[in-house]
Amino acid sequence: MELTLVDIIGLILLLLLMLGLGSSIDVVAFKNQFRRPKKLLIGMFLQFVLQPPLAVIVGKAWGLPPVQAVSLVVTCSCPGGSMSNIICLLFRADVDLSVAMTAASSLAALFMLPFNLYVYGSMVEGGEGMKMDFASVLLSCVVVITGTAGGYYVKSTNNEARVILVAKVGFISGLCIVAKSFFSNLTSDTPVYGADTNFITSCYTQILLTLGIGLSLSKVVFKLPGPSCMSIATETSTQNAIIALSILTLSLNSDDSAAASIIPIIYSSANTSTNILFGIFFWKVMGWSNVPKEATLKEMWKSYKELLAAENNGDGQRDYVERGNESGQLVRVAPLVEVPDKDTLRADIA
């Protein structure tokens, strides 16, 4: 493994990105999820046991070229991304579960990501001709877990100014990684603006299958509450595309990594649009959200902004209280949001 200056800069950016992600973890909520780990274990099973082999099948079904097929496996072997946390907060799913799953999958990636790439990457037809540097993959995983743990520590210090600084630096670092990969892709033989239809359909197929299986397993088999089902399905179908881009850049040669980057770029866009549409469906049709079905988009958006404003009460801790909903389940409600009567309360919104 020979690291160039560009590779070292990429690793530093990845470390800063994961520091920002780790600083977003609610320390108390994260610990609480491990006291009743069933939901967390279901999500981890879907994330690391289901996703990678499914990616191999989807890539083969749509006839992806080896570079893009391996890229799909890499993308679907990565831990969850922070976009799932945003979507779960927006539609008032089980936010604590979503954040805990993102953090836990980032930590588990140290072992599961290299293992899955080694096992399933070799199953890609034609992929044996590609040289993936597994030392670079492992190094990326060490950076991911180090950054996540470091960010978690920063959040636990309750220094609000420090947490905000780390979060901003992480966000900027993520943008730099995406920009670098995007411009590299534009100069490759498979630029994103001329993406093959199969590249797009394979990403949507993977996302929809994962959503469907996640919902079926959590709701039909384990009978979990609607908000938890939403979080599990959203989280396991959302991969951290920035980590995937970093791994592809470090572990493949420049030509292959530029061509492979088209998959995580497409996957990220497809995932965001799909999960927003499903979030609206779960909220308005299924009634699984903690937002009343009768609420308008404007009311939901207003409540979302109020929740963000109530995120910190000045000492770095979330300013929440607990209430019981109509199912007898404890839900955390931002006290700045007026709570409706018990007949319409699902949580969090007036």
TORKOL-4160 file (C-alpha; in steps of 0.2 Angstrom, whole numbers, padded with zeros to 4 digits, m for minus):
350
<pt num="1" X="0000" Y="0000" Z="0000"/>
<pt num="2" X="0008" Y="0016" Z="m0006"/>
<pt num="3" X="m0001" Y="0032" Z="m0001"/>
<pt num="4" X="0000" Y="0048" Z="m0011"/>
<pt num="5" X="m0002" Y="0065" Z="m0005"/>
<pt num="6" X="m0020" Y="0065" Z="m0012"/>
<pt num="7" X="m0023" Y="0049" Z="m0003"/>
<pt num="8" X="m0017" Y="0056" Z="0013"/>
<pt num="9" X="m0028" Y="0072" Z="0011"/>
<pt num="10" X="m0043" Y="0060" Z="0007"/>
<pt num="11" X="m0040" Y="0050" Z="0023"/>
<pt num="12" X="m0039" Y="0067" Z="0033"/>
<pt num="13" X="m0056" Y="0073" Z="0025"/>
<pt num="14" X="m0064" Y="0056" Z="0029"/>
<pt num="15" X="m0058" Y="0057" Z="0047"/>
<pt num="16" X="m0065" Y="0075" Z="0049"/>
<pt num="17" X="m0081" Y="0069" Z="0041"/>
<pt num="18" X="m0083" Y="0055" Z="0053"/>
<pt num="19" X="m0079" Y="0066" Z="0068"/>
<pt num="20" X="m0094" Y="0077" Z="0062"/>
<pt num="21" X="m0105" Y="0062" Z="0061"/>
<pt num="22" X="m0099" Y="0055" Z="0078"/>
<pt num="23" X="m0103" Y="0072" Z="0086"/>
<pt num="24" X="m0121" Y="0071" Z="0081"/>
<pt num="25" X="m0124" Y="0056" Z="0092"/>
<pt num="26" X="m0136" Y="0058" Z="0106"/>
<pt num="27" X="m0125" Y="0050" Z="0120"/>
<pt num="28" X="m0140" Y="0045" Z="0131"/>
<pt num="29" X="m0151" Y="0039" Z="0117"/>
<pt num="30" X="m0137" Y="0029" Z="0110"/>
<pt num="31" X="m0134" Y="0020" Z="0127"/>
<pt num="32" X="m0153" Y="0017" Z="0129"/>
<pt num="33" X="m0154" Y="0007" Z="0112"/>
<pt num="34" X="m0141" Y="m0006" Z="0118"/>
<pt num="35" X="m0152" Y="m0009" Z="0134"/>
<pt num="36" X="m0165" Y="m0016" Z="0122"/>
<pt num="37" X="m0155" Y="m0021" Z="0107"/>
<pt num="38" X="m0168" Y="m0031" Z="0097"/>
<pt num="39" X="m0172" Y="m0016" Z="0085"/>
<pt num="40" X="m0153" Y="m0012" Z="0083"/>
<pt num="41" X="m0149" Y="m0031" Z="0079"/>
<pt num="42" X="m0162" Y="m0032" Z="0066"/>
<pt num="43" X="m0155" Y="m0016" Z="0057"/>
<pt num="44" X="m0137" Y="m0023" Z="0058"/>
<pt num="45" X="m0143" Y="m0039" Z="0051"/>
<pt num="46" X="m0151" Y="m0030" Z="0036"/>
<pt num="47" X="m0136" Y="m0018" Z="0034"/>
<pt num="48" X="m0122" Y="m0031" Z="0034"/>
<pt num="49" X="m0129" Y="m0048" Z="0031"/>
<pt num="50" X="m0143" Y="m0044" Z="0018"/>
<pt num="51" X="m0136" Y="m0029" Z="0008"/>
<pt num="52" X="m0120" Y="m0035" Z="0001"/>
<pt num="53" X="m0126" Y="m0052" Z="m0007"/>
<pt num="54" X="m0141" Y="m0043" Z="m0013"/>
<pt num="55" X="m0130" Y="m0031" Z="m0022"/>
<pt num="56" X="m0121" Y="m0045" Z="m0031"/>
<pt num="57" X="m0137" Y="m0052" Z="m0037"/>
<pt num="58" X="m0144" Y="m0035" Z="m0042"/>
<pt num="59" X="m0128" Y="m0031" Z="m0051"/>
<pt num="60" X="m0128" Y="m0047" Z="m0061"/>
<pt num="61" X="m0147" Y="m0046" Z="m0065"/>
<pt num="62" X="m0144" Y="m0029" Z="m0073"/>
<pt num="63" X="m0128" Y="m0034" Z="m0082"/>
<pt num="64" X="m0117" Y="m0021" Z="m0074"/>
<pt num="65" X="m0099" Y="m0020" Z="m0080"/>
<pt num="66" X="m0087" Y="m0027" Z="m0067"/>
<pt num="67" X="m0081" Y="m0010" Z="m0061"/>
<pt num="68" X="m0098" Y="m0004" Z="m0058"/>
<pt num="69" X="m0104" Y="m0020" Z="m0050"/>
<pt num="70" X="m0090" Y="m0020" Z="m0038"/>
<pt num="71" X="m0094" Y="m0002" Z="m0034"/>
<pt num="72" X="m0112" Y="m0007" Z="m0030"/>
<pt num="73" X="m0105" Y="m0020" Z="m0018"/>
<pt num="74" X="m0094" Y="m0008" Z="m0010"/>
<pt num="75" X="m0108" Y="0005" Z="m0008"/>
<pt num="76" X="m0120" Y="m0008" Z="0000"/>
<pt num="77" X="m0106" Y="m0014" Z="0012"/>
<pt num="78" X="m0104" Y="0003" Z="0019"/>
<pt num="79" X="m0112" Y="0009" Z="0035"/>
<pt num="80" X="m0128" Y="0020" Z="0036"/>
<pt num="81" X="m0127" Y="0038" Z="0031"/>
<pt num="82" X="m0133" Y="0054" Z="0040"/>
<pt num="83" X="m0146" Y="0057" Z="0027"/>
<pt num="84" X="m0156" Y="0043" Z="0035"/>
<pt num="85" X="m0156" Y="0053" Z="0052"/>
<pt num="86" X="m0162" Y="0069" Z="0043"/>
<pt num="87" X="m0176" Y="0059" Z="0035"/>
<pt num="88" X="m0181" Y="0050" Z="0051"/>
<pt num="89" X="m0182" Y="0067" Z="0060"/>
<pt num="90" X="m0191" Y="0076" Z="0046"/>
<pt num="91" X="m0205" Y="0062" Z="0046"/>
<pt num="92" X="m0204" Y="0059" Z="0065"/>
<pt num="93" X="m0199" Y="0041" Z="0064"/>
<pt num="94" X="m0189" Y="0033" Z="0078"/>
<pt num="95" X="m0175" Y="0046" Z="0078"/>
<pt num="96" X="m0165" Y="0038" Z="0092"/>
<pt num="97" X="m0165" Y="0021" Z="0084"/>
<pt num="98" X="m0159" Y="0029" Z="0067"/>
<pt num="99" X="m0145" Y="0038" Z="0075"/>
<pt num="100" X="m0140" Y="0023" Z="0085"/>
<pt num="101" X="m0140" Y="0012" Z="0070"/>
<pt num="102" X="m0129" Y="0024" Z="0060"/>
<pt num="103" X="m0116" Y="0025" Z="0074"/>
<pt num="104" X="m0117" Y="0006" Z="0077"/>
<pt num="105" X="m0115" Y="0002" Z="0059"/>
<pt num="106" X="m0100" Y="0014" Z="0058"/>
<pt num="107" X="m0091" Y="0005" Z="0072"/>
<pt num="108" X="m0095" Y="m0012" Z="0065"/>
<pt num="109" X="m0089" Y="m0007" Z="0048"/>
<pt num="110" X="m0071" Y="m0010" Z="0055"/>
<pt num="111" X="m0074" Y="m0029" Z="0053"/>
<pt num="112" X="m0089" Y="m0031" Z="0042"/>
<pt num="113" X="m0084" Y="m0020" Z="0028"/>
<pt num="114" X="m0068" Y="m0028" Z="0024"/>
<pt num="115" X="m0076" Y="m0045" Z="0027"/>
<pt num="116" X="m0090" Y="m0042" Z="0015"/>
<pt num="117" X="m0079" Y="m0034" Z="0002"/>
<pt num="118" X="m0068" Y="m0049" Z="0002"/>
<pt num="119" X="m0082" Y="m0062" Z="0002"/>
<pt num="120" X="m0094" Y="m0054" Z="m0010"/>
<pt num="121" X="m0082" Y="m0043" Z="m0021"/>
<pt num="122" X="m0074" Y="m0059" Z="m0027"/>
<pt num="123" X="m0092" Y="m0065" Z="m0033"/>
<pt num="124" X="m0094" Y="m0051" Z="m0045"/>
<pt num="125" X="m0092" Y="m0059" Z="m0063"/>
<pt num="126" X="m0077" Y="m0052" Z="m0071"/>
<pt num="127" X="m0072" Y="m0043" Z="m0054"/>
<pt num="128" X="m0057" Y="m0055" Z="m0052"/>
<pt num="129" X="m0047" Y="m0044" Z="m0064"/>
<pt num="130" X="m0049" Y="m0029" Z="m0053"/>
<pt num="131" X="m0035" Y="m0026" Z="m0040"/>
<pt num="132" X="m0043" Y="m0020" Z="m0024"/>
<pt num="133" X="m0030" Y="m0014" Z="m0011"/>
<pt num="134" X="m0038" Y="m0022" Z="0005"/>
<pt num="135" X="m0025" Y="m0014" Z="0016"/>
<pt num="136" X="m0032" Y="0003" Z="0010"/>
<pt num="137" X="m0049" Y="m0004" Z="0014"/>
<pt num="138" X="m0044" Y="m0008" Z="0031"/>
<pt num="139" X="m0036" Y="0008" Z="0034"/>
<pt num="140" X="m0052" Y="0017" Z="0028"/>
<pt num="141" X="m0062" Y="0007" Z="0041"/>
<pt num="142" X="m0049" Y="0012" Z="0055"/>
<pt num="143" X="m0051" Y="0030" Z="0050"/>
<pt num="144" X="m0071" Y="0028" Z="0050"/>
<pt num="145" X="m0071" Y="0020" Z="0068"/>
<pt num="146" X="m0058" Y="0032" Z="0075"/>
<pt num="147" X="m0067" Y="0047" Z="0068"/>
<pt num="148" X="m0084" Y="0041" Z="0074"/>
<pt num="149" X="m0077" Y="0037" Z="0092"/>
<pt num="150" X="m0069" Y="0054" Z="0092"/>
<pt num="151" X="m0084" Y="0063" Z="0088"/>
<pt num="152" X="m0094" Y="0053" Z="0101"/>
<pt num="153" X="m0081" Y="0059" Z="0114"/>
<pt num="154" X="m0083" Y="0077" Z="0108"/>
<pt num="155" X="m0102" Y="0076" Z="0110"/>
<pt num="156" X="m0100" Y="0068" Z="0128"/>
<pt num="157" X="m0090" Y="0083" Z="0134"/>
<pt num="158" X="m0106" Y="0094" Z="0132"/>
<pt num="159" X="m0096" Y="0108" Z="0125"/>
<pt num="160" X="m0108" Y="0115" Z="0113"/>
<pt num="161" X="m0096" Y="0127" Z="0103"/>
<pt num="162" X="m0084" Y="0112" Z="0100"/>
<pt num="163" X="m0098" Y="0101" Z="0094"/>
<pt num="164" X="m0104" Y="0114" Z="0082"/>
<pt num="165" X="m0087" Y="0117" Z="0076"/>
<pt num="166" X="m0083" Y="0098" Z="0073"/>
<pt num="167" X="m0100" Y="0096" Z="0064"/>
<pt num="168" X="m0097" Y="0111" Z="0052"/>
<pt num="169" X="m0079" Y="0105" Z="0048"/>
<pt num="170" X="m0086" Y="0087" Z="0045"/>
<pt num="171" X="m0099" Y="0094" Z="0033"/>
<pt num="172" X="m0086" Y="0104" Z="0023"/>
<pt num="173" X="m0075" Y="0089" Z="0023"/>
<pt num="174" X="m0089" Y="0078" Z="0016"/>
<pt num="175" X="m0092" Y="0091" Z="0002"/>
<pt num="176" X="m0074" Y="0091" Z="m0003"/>
<pt num="177" X="m0074" Y="0072" Z="m0005"/>
<pt num="178" X="m0090" Y="0072" Z="m0015"/>
<pt num="179" X="m0083" Y="0086" Z="m0026"/>
<pt num="180" X="m0066" Y="0077" Z="m0029"/>
<pt num="181" X="m0075" Y="0061" Z="m0034"/>
<pt num="182" X="m0088" Y="0070" Z="m0045"/>
<pt num="183" X="m0075" Y="0080" Z="m0055"/>
<pt num="184" X="m0064" Y="0064" Z="m0057"/>
<pt num="185" X="m0080" Y="0055" Z="m0063"/>
<pt num="186" X="m0083" Y="0069" Z="m0076"/>
<pt num="187" X="m0066" Y="0065" Z="m0084"/>
<pt num="188" X="m0069" Y="0046" Z="m0084"/>
<pt num="189" X="m0076" Y="0035" Z="m0098"/>
<pt num="190" X="m0093" Y="0034" Z="m0088"/>
<pt num="191" X="m0097" Y="0052" Z="m0083"/>
<pt num="192" X="m0113" Y="0053" Z="m0072"/>
<pt num="193" X="m0122" Y="0065" Z="m0085"/>
<pt num="194" X="m0121" Y="0050" Z="m0098"/>
<pt num="195" X="m0125" Y="0036" Z="m0085"/>
<pt num="196" X="m0131" Y="0020" Z="m0093"/>
<pt num="197" X="m0149" Y="0016" Z="m0089"/>
<pt num="198" X="m0144" Y="0000" Z="m0080"/>
<pt num="199" X="m0133" Y="0010" Z="m0068"/>
<pt num="200" X="m0149" Y="0020" Z="m0062"/>
<pt num="201" X="m0161" Y="0005" Z="m0062"/>
<pt num="202" X="m0149" Y="m0006" Z="m0052"/>
<pt num="203" X="m0147" Y="0007" Z="m0038"/>
<pt num="204" X="m0166" Y="0010" Z="m0037"/>
<pt num="205" X="m0169" Y="m0009" Z="m0037"/>
<pt num="206" X="m0157" Y="m0011" Z="m0023"/>
<pt num="207" X="m0165" Y="0002" Z="m0013"/>
<pt num="208" X="m0183" Y="m0004" Z="m0016"/>
<pt num="209" X="m0179" Y="m0022" Z="m0012"/>
<pt num="210" X="m0170" Y="m0017" Z="0004"/>
<pt num="211" X="m0184" Y="m0005" Z="0009"/>
<pt num="212" X="m0197" Y="m0019" Z="0006"/>
<pt num="213" X="m0187" Y="m0033" Z="0015"/>
<pt num="214" X="m0183" Y="m0021" Z="0030"/>
<pt num="215" X="m0202" Y="m0017" Z="0032"/>
<pt num="216" X="m0208" Y="m0035" Z="0030"/>
<pt num="217" X="m0195" Y="m0041" Z="0043"/>
<pt num="218" X="m0198" Y="m0027" Z="0056"/>
<pt num="219" X="m0217" Y="m0026" Z="0054"/>
<pt num="220" X="m0223" Y="m0043" Z="0049"/>
<pt num="221" X="m0211" Y="m0054" Z="0058"/>
<pt num="222" X="m0206" Y="m0044" Z="0073"/>
<pt num="223" X="m0222" Y="m0033" Z="0075"/>
<pt num="224" X="m0212" Y="m0018" Z="0078"/>
<pt num="225" X="m0221" Y="m0001" Z="0080"/>
<pt num="226" X="m0223" Y="0009" Z="0064"/>
<pt num="227" X="m0210" Y="0023" Z="0068"/>
<pt num="228" X="m0197" Y="0010" Z="0072"/>
<pt num="229" X="m0201" Y="0001" Z="0055"/>
<pt num="230" X="m0198" Y="0017" Z="0046"/>
<pt num="231" X="m0182" Y="0020" Z="0054"/>
<pt num="232" X="m0175" Y="0002" Z="0051"/>
<pt num="233" X="m0181" Y="0002" Z="0033"/>
<pt num="234" X="m0174" Y="0020" Z="0030"/>
<pt num="235" X="m0157" Y="0017" Z="0039"/>
<pt num="236" X="m0153" Y="0000" Z="0030"/>
<pt num="237" X="m0157" Y="0007" Z="0013"/>
<pt num="238" X="m0146" Y="0022" Z="0015"/>
<pt num="239" X="m0128" Y="0019" Z="0013"/>
<pt num="240" X="m0114" Y="0032" Z="0017"/>
<pt num="241" X="m0109" Y="0036" Z="m0001"/>
<pt num="242" X="m0095" Y="0047" Z="0005"/>
<pt num="243" X="m0086" Y="0032" Z="0013"/>
<pt num="244" X="m0089" Y="0022" Z="m0002"/>
<pt num="245" X="m0081" Y="0036" Z="m0013"/>
<pt num="246" X="m0066" Y="0037" Z="m0001"/>
<pt num="247" X="m0064" Y="0018" Z="m0002"/>
<pt num="248" X="m0065" Y="0017" Z="m0021"/>
<pt num="249" X="m0052" Y="0031" Z="m0022"/>
<pt num="250" X="m0040" Y="0023" Z="m0011"/>
<pt num="251" X="m0042" Y="0004" Z="m0016"/>
<pt num="252" X="m0043" Y="0005" Z="m0035"/>
<pt num="253" X="m0032" Y="0013" Z="m0048"/>
<pt num="254" X="m0036" Y="0030" Z="m0054"/>
<pt num="255" X="m0046" Y="0025" Z="m0070"/>
<pt num="256" X="m0056" Y="0012" Z="m0061"/>
<pt num="257" X="m0060" Y="0023" Z="m0046"/>
<pt num="258" X="m0066" Y="0037" Z="m0057"/>
<pt num="259" X="m0077" Y="0025" Z="m0067"/>
<pt num="260" X="m0084" Y="0016" Z="m0051"/>
<pt num="261" X="m0088" Y="0033" Z="m0042"/>
<pt num="262" X="m0104" Y="0034" Z="m0053"/>
<pt num="263" X="m0113" Y="0021" Z="m0043"/>
<pt num="264" X="m0112" Y="0029" Z="m0026"/>
<pt num="265" X="m0116" Y="0046" Z="m0033"/>
<pt num="266" X="m0132" Y="0039" Z="m0042"/>
<pt num="267" X="m0136" Y="0028" Z="m0027"/>
<pt num="268" X="m0136" Y="0043" Z="m0015"/>
<pt num="269" X="m0147" Y="0054" Z="m0026"/>
<pt num="270" X="m0159" Y="0039" Z="m0029"/>
<pt num="271" X="m0160" Y="0034" Z="m0010"/>
<pt num="272" X="m0164" Y="0052" Z="m0005"/>
<pt num="273" X="m0178" Y="0054" Z="m0017"/>
<pt num="274" X="m0185" Y="0037" Z="m0014"/>
<pt num="275" X="m0185" Y="0038" Z="0005"/>
<pt num="276" X="m0193" Y="0055" Z="0005"/>
<pt num="277" X="m0207" Y="0048" Z="m0006"/>
<pt num="278" X="m0209" Y="0033" Z="0006"/>
<pt num="279" X="m0208" Y="0044" Z="0021"/>
<pt num="280" X="m0224" Y="0054" Z="0014"/>
<pt num="281" X="m0232" Y="0037" Z="0011"/>
<pt num="282" X="m0229" Y="0030" Z="0028"/>
<pt num="283" X="m0235" Y="0046" Z="0036"/>
<pt num="284" X="m0250" Y="0050" Z="0026"/>
<pt num="285" X="m0256" Y="0033" Z="0020"/>
<pt num="286" X="m0250" Y="0020" Z="0033"/>
<pt num="287" X="m0250" Y="0032" Z="0048"/>
<pt num="288" X="m0234" Y="0025" Z="0054"/>
<pt num="289" X="m0226" Y="0042" Z="0058"/>
<pt num="290" X="m0226" Y="0051" Z="0074"/>
<pt num="291" X="m0234" Y="0065" Z="0064"/>
<pt num="292" X="m0253" Y="0065" Z="0064"/>
<pt num="293" X="m0260" Y="0060" Z="0047"/>
<pt num="294" X="m0271" Y="0076" Z="0047"/>
<pt num="295" X="m0256" Y="0088" Z="0048"/>
<pt num="296" X="m0251" Y="0097" Z="0033"/>
<pt num="297" X="m0234" Y="0098" Z="0025"/>
<pt num="298" X="m0232" Y="0116" Z="0031"/>
<pt num="299" X="m0236" Y="0111" Z="0049"/>
<pt num="300" X="m0224" Y="0097" Z="0049"/>
<pt num="301" X="m0210" Y="0108" Z="0042"/>
<pt num="302" X="m0214" Y="0121" Z="0055"/>
<pt num="303" X="m0213" Y="0108" Z="0069"/>
<pt num="304" X="m0197" Y="0101" Z="0061"/>
<pt num="305" X="m0188" Y="0118" Z="0062"/>
<pt num="306" X="m0195" Y="0120" Z="0080"/>
<pt num="307" X="m0187" Y="0103" Z="0085"/>
<pt num="308" X="m0171" Y="0108" Z="0077"/>
<pt num="309" X="m0171" Y="0124" Z="0088"/>
<pt num="310" X="m0175" Y="0114" Z="0103"/>
<pt num="311" X="m0161" Y="0102" Z="0099"/>
<pt num="312" X="m0149" Y="0109" Z="0112"/>
<pt num="313" X="m0154" Y="0118" Z="0129"/>
<pt num="314" X="m0138" Y="0127" Z="0131"/>
<pt num="315" X="m0127" Y="0113" Z="0139"/>
<pt num="316" X="m0126" Y="0101" Z="0124"/>
<pt num="317" X="m0141" Y="0090" Z="0130"/>
<pt num="318" X="m0157" Y="0088" Z="0120"/>
<pt num="319" X="m0171" Y="0097" Z="0128"/>
<pt num="320" X="m0184" Y="0083" Z="0127"/>
<pt num="321" X="m0198" Y="0077" Z="0139"/>
<pt num="322" X="m0206" Y="0060" Z="0138"/>
<pt num="323" X="m0225" Y="0057" Z="0135"/>
<pt num="324" X="m0235" Y="0042" Z="0132"/>
<pt num="325" X="m0244" Y="0041" Z="0115"/>
<pt num="326" X="m0261" Y="0032" Z="0112"/>
<pt num="327" X="m0252" Y="0015" Z="0111"/>
<pt num="328" X="m0244" Y="0017" Z="0128"/>
<pt num="329" X="m0227" Y="0019" Z="0121"/>
<pt num="330" X="m0215" Y="0033" Z="0128"/>
<pt num="331" X="m0210" Y="0045" Z="0115"/>
<pt num="332" X="m0199" Y="0060" Z="0116"/>
<pt num="333" X="m0207" Y="0077" Z="0113"/>
<pt num="334" X="m0199" Y="0094" Z="0111"/>
<pt num="335" X="m0207" Y="0105" Z="0124"/>
<pt num="336" X="m0207" Y="0120" Z="0112"/>
<pt num="337" X="m0220" Y="0111" Z="0101"/>
<pt num="338" X="m0238" Y="0112" Z="0107"/>
<pt num="339" X="m0244" Y="0095" Z="0110"/>
<pt num="340" X="m0262" Y="0090" Z="0103"/>
<pt num="341" X="m0275" Y="0081" Z="0113"/>
<pt num="342" X="m0273" Y="0062" Z="0116"/>
<pt num="343" X="m0284" Y="0057" Z="0101"/>
<pt num="344" X="m0273" Y="0065" Z="0088"/>
<pt num="345" X="m0256" Y="0064" Z="0097"/>
<pt num="346" X="m0244" Y="0053" Z="0088"/>
<pt num="347" X="m0229" Y="0064" Z="0095"/>
<pt num="348" X="m0219" Y="0079" Z="0092"/>
<pt num="349" X="m0231" Y="0090" Z="0082"/>
<pt num="350" X="m0246" Y="0102" Z="0084"/>
